[in-house]
Structures are given as structure tokens and as C-alpha cells.
Amino acid sequence: IIASVEGMKVGGSAESLGQHETASVVKSIFVVIILDGLFAMFYAAIEF
């Protein structure tokens, strides 16, 4: 979803593509880390 949204923002230049690709990767990694933390807290709370 993040990559799709960033892809829709790309302009007509290669520079724009590179900037949005980098933003997409950074945002995706950030979301994965946040979700990992949330799942860790959830499983710790239910003592799994």
C-alpha cells in the first residue's frame, strides 16, 4: 500500500522516481518495525 501511494506521486523524471522509491522503502521498514513491536506487546500480554 505504501509503495502504491508513493508510486502515484512520481513525476516525469528519474530523480522523482528515486526520491519516491527511497521514501517508500523507508516508510515500509518503519511500519514493519512498529507492527513487530505491537505484535510483541500483544503476545507478551496474552503470555503466549
C-alpha positions in Angstrom: 0.0 0.0 0.0 2.8 2.4 0.9 4.6 1.7 -2.3 1.5 2.2 -4.4 0.8 5.6 -2.8 4.4 6.7 -3.3 4.3 5.4 -6.9 1.3 7.5 -7.7 3.3 10.6 -6.6 6.2 10.0 -9.0 6.6 12.8 -11.6 8.2 12.5 -15.0 11.8 12.4 -14.0 14.2 9.8 -12.9 15.1 11.9 -9.9 11.5 11.9 -8.7 11.4 8.1 -9.1 14.5 7.7 -7.0 13.2 10.0 -4.2 9.8 8.3 -4.0 11.4 4.9 -4.1 13.6 5.8 -1.2 10.7 7.2 0.7 8.7 4.1 0.1 11.4 1.8 1.4 12.0 3.9 4.5 8.3 4.1 5.3 7.8 0.4 4.7 10.7 -0.5 7.1 9.3 1.8 9.7 5.8 0.3 9.5 7.3 -3.3 9.8 9.3 -2.3 12.9 6.2 -0.7 14.5 4.0 -3.7 13.7 6.7 -6.1 15.1 6.7 -4.1 18.4 2.9 -4.1 18.6 2.7 -7.9 18.0 5.4 -8.4 20.6 3.5 -6.5 23.2 0.3 -8.3 22.3 1.8 -11.8 22.6 3.5 -10.7 25.9 0.2 -9.6 27.2 -1.5 -12.9 26.4 1.5 -14.8 27.7 1.9 -16.8 24.6 
